[in-house]
Amino acid sequence: MVKLRKYNRFFIQIIAAFSVFLLVSCVGNKYYNSKIEGKQIGITGQSGEVKSIDAFVAPYREHINKDLDNILAYSPETLDKSKGEWQTSIGNLMADMTVEMGNPVFLSREKKNIDICILNHGGIRSILPKGNVTTRTAFEIMPFENSLIVVELKGTEIREMANYILKEKKPHPLNGLQIIIDKNTLTVKSLSVNGKPLEDSKSYYVATSDYLSNGGDNMVFFRKAVASYDMNYKLRNLMIDYFKKVDTIPVIINQRIILE
Amino acid sequence: MKRRDFLKNTAASSALLTLGGLSLSSFDNLEDTTEVKKITILHTNDVHSHIDPFPADHPKNPNMGGVARRAALVEQIRKEEKNVLLLDAGDIFQGTPYFNYYGGELEFKLMSMLQYDLATMGNHDFDNGIEGFYAQLPHAEFDFVSANYDFKNTILDGIVKPYKIIRKDGIKIGIFGLGVELQGLVSPQLYKETVYNNPVEVAQEMTRILKQENKCDLVICLSHLGFKYSNDPEKICDVNLAKKTKDIDLIIGGHTHTFLDKPVIEKNSDGKEVLINQVGCYGINLGRIDFYFDKKNKAASGNGRSIMV
């Protein structure tokens, strides 16, 4: 036993010495970063193309294209979510079409009307380009599988919604609610719903996406919902149905958030 | 007895140390000290299922992007350079009907054909749920890293690892992933029991493992935290991460779809330079960072490294 321990000790010494040797050798082989070059390369038509990759994609593409390329409407202008501080033409369009297409469904099911619609600026994933509007356009703007939900909120939560919009400073698509802001203090001056002053204790029916109604984008005011109604209507399908219904896309520039 | 042991130990080590030192200097004389090694990092972020180029009449990005063109560019660079790594900083999924129709299968297959080495997960990679992501993994011939998402109670446990160490031409490259806070961004039904941990604390742990323990020559963070939030300057982002940590050489970012004119240089908590790059979105650009290595320790001699962006 004693002998074994002595042997162990010797062994440890060898290991320790060898580790030091290794360490020293490693340092000797070490490479040091002397220079860094960084750049960005644009991927353009001049980049060339790997034909086999394109051939691999082709059957997938053809299948989808058959589905997507039918023309549904025409847009006289390009609608862009980056054009506008408190509202944008594409945001206005989306909020308005959600009420226009969603309200008949809500009315027939619940015998009530939608008062307000709020969607999120981040959820608009593409511009609506000038020219022919196709099923593809709807997929590009609204790629998510989100569906229409109508949430019953008290006036106090609508007030929170207005404060949220002011804090976020984003042109979230909005319909039904008008927010008058003091341009100096950037605080809410007055709120009205479809022309009538907001009442704190009154119930309002707010159309939105299931994503936002679950508190997405930190829309926490939805957590205090009195009730919520799933319309089982995908927002993208709503958009496609709207495009089919209208011939020409309206360019809606009226203000929902007004600085005074 | 103990003291004698210690002395003996020290003596033995010193002897070998001298030996090591000797052999080292003789090696140096034989080897070319001017030998330079080059590691080329190529990267994308937020490609969002953009497989085809934008059409020629697209008002914003006409005729830009496209995976077959990206493949040509990557192929060309691989011909010119010996040590190429191709990385992606997340949000591979969601954005074109290719994702809605095929659930990410095509994205992963194409990235495998382009020989991507590694990617991290973005919030949209949870869009078909954690199961939807898992279901497509057989199509990915590359790994995913994420250090601050704890997948212990999910289907991804042991599959998505915190970091990966890749050796290229004798250079050891440690790469770890960081993801954005999921709560409020992704429905809990989709990310299930994925736990989000503090990116700064996790990054410090990662650099300890990669730089101190594993002696990596290069430490890269694949981040989906976002570049910077002007509305919320304290929110964790790549710029804040760079300032609050050390031993990271490069942060490849995503999430905010930031188009930078050129890579950004920040100072870390040790006062050393960190490079941050993000190349917008939709496969419009490819980022390229070249790291040159030689045996001259410029940092020790006070010259430092030169960064050309």
Interface residues (C-beta under 8 A of the other chain):
Chain A: R9 Q13 A16 A17 F18 V20 F21 V24 S25 C26 V27 G28 N29 K30 Y31 Y32 N33 S34 K35 I36 E37 G38 K39 Q40 I41 G42 I43 T44 G45 S47 G48 E49 V50 K51 I53 D54 F56 V57 Y60 R61 H63 I64 D67 L68 T78 D80 R125 I127 P129 K130 G131 R136 F139 E140 P143 F144 E145 E168 K169 D210 Y211 N214 G215 G216 D217 N218
Chain B: D5 K8 N9 A12 S13 A15 L16 L17 L19 G20 G21 S23 L24 F27 D28 V36 K37 S49 I51 D52 P53 D57 H58 P59 K60 N63 M64 G65 G66 V67 A68 R69 R70 A71 A72 L73 E75 Q76 Q94 G95 T96 P97 Y98 F99 N100 Y101 Y102 L106 K109 L110 M113 L114 D127 G170 I171 G184 L185 S187 P188 K215 D217 L218 N231 D249 L260 K262 P263 L275 N277 V279 G283 I284 N285 L286 G287 R288 I289 D290 F291 Y292 F293 D294 K295 K296 N297 K298 A299 R305 S306 I307 M308 V309
